[in-house]
């Protein structure tokens, strides 16, 4: 495999605890309460899923985004244990990295720069670019066309099925990162630790 397109939240960074904390804070400020585990599980599916469950208003969404951009709000978002090592090793092998996230540019760049990862990426696709959301293939097609990538040597890696499907819909490989067992998925590969991508690279 030559080209790696990465999701951000829940894939490169263990950010959902921080996201959930920001979400619950926004709800609390408007007089709502939510169970942490339930809210986190819903946010991990999509933000829209959580918004629907808790009837989130536009004002609450704005408050949520504000709290999410408070990088000091605990628990802070950090790379997974083997993220930096995996990205560095693949880069040293001559592989190309791309980011495809629904997160905004400011926050994704902040985290990647803070942890010394930005320099390993050829390009970034974020919400500011206006592509249709995953599982639409548009952003991945744009990456492949813009950077002349061979789709048979390209994989989309993320922690949600919409990540996998965005890759599959674009005609590249899909890799699912999950610690759940017996998951129904369209993924070509399944990993439960990002370090396993190094083996995937060696075997494909």
SULJODA-V92352 format. One record per residue. SS is DSSP state (H for helix, E for strand, C for the rest). PSI is psi in degrees with one decimal (999 if undefined). Layout:
SS;PSI, SS;PSI
//
This chain:
C;133.9, C;-30.9, E;130.5, E;116.8, E;119.7, E;137.9, C;162.2, C;-68.5, E;126.7, C;1.0, C;-67.0, C;-36.7, E;140.3, E;76.5, C;-11.9, H;-32.1, H;-41.7, H;-45.0, H;-44.3, H;-40.2, H;-42.3, H;-40.0, H;-47.7, H;-35.3, H;-41.6, H;-42.0, H;-44.5, H;-39.3, H;-21.0, C;15.0, C;14.8, C;150.9, C;149.4, C;149.3, C;132.4, H;-51.7, H;-40.2, H;-46.7, H;-42.3, H;-43.4, H;-39.2, H;-42.2, H;-33.3, H;-24.5, H;-65.9, C;155.7, H;-38.9, H;-34.5, H;-43.5, H;-39.3, H;-42.7, H;-42.8, H;-39.8, C;13.0, C;52.0, C;129.0, C;168.5, H;-36.2, H;-40.4, H;-36.1, H;-42.0, H;-41.6, H;-40.6, H;-47.5, H;-38.0, H;-46.5, H;-35.6, H;-31.1, C;2.6, C;92.5, C;-14.6, C;-9.5, C;127.3, C;148.1, C;138.1, C;154.2, C;130.9, E;156.1, E;149.4, C;160.4, C;-42.9, C;12.9, H;-54.2, H;-45.1, H;-43.6, H;-47.1, H;-44.1, H;-44.3, H;-45.3, H;-42.3, H;-40.5, H;-22.7, C;1.6, C;14.9, C;156.8, E;139.0, E;140.2, E;146.8, E;133.5, E;104.1, C;151.8, C;-7.5, C;156.1, C;163.1, H;-42.8, H;-50.2, H;-39.4, H;-41.7, H;-38.1, H;-50.8, H;-42.7, H;-40.6, H;-43.5, H;-36.4, C;16.0, C;24.8, C;-23.8, H;-36.0, H;-15.7, H;-8.4, E;134.5, E;-39.1, E;161.5, E;133.4, E;123.3, C;-176.2, H;-22.8, H;-14.8, H;-9.3, C;16.5, C;154.4, C;145.2, C;156.1, C;142.3, C;16.9, C;144.9, C;-2.9, H;-47.8, H;-41.2, H;-40.2, H;-41.0, H;-44.3, H;-48.4, H;-40.6, H;-42.8, H;-38.0, C;14.1, C;51.1, C;140.8, C;115.6, H;-25.5, H;-7.1, H;21.6, E;141.5, E;140.4, E;126.6, E;125.6, E;173.8, C;0.0, C;155.2, H;-30.2, H;-28.1, H;-49.0, H;-46.6, H;-32.5, H;-37.3, H;-48.0, H;-40.8, H;-23.9, H;-5.2, C;18.4, C;175.4, E;154.4, E;133.3, E;127.0, E;129.1, E;112.4, C;148.8, C;2.2, C;150.4, C;153.9, C;46.8, C;133.7, C;122.0, C;154.0, C;3.8, C;145.1, C;-27.9, E;148.8, E;132.6, E;155.6, C;6.5, C;134.0, H;-27.3, H;-23.2, H;-15.2, H;-27.1, H;-39.8, H;-39.5, H;-41.1, H;-39.8, H;-28.7, H;-3.6, C;999
//
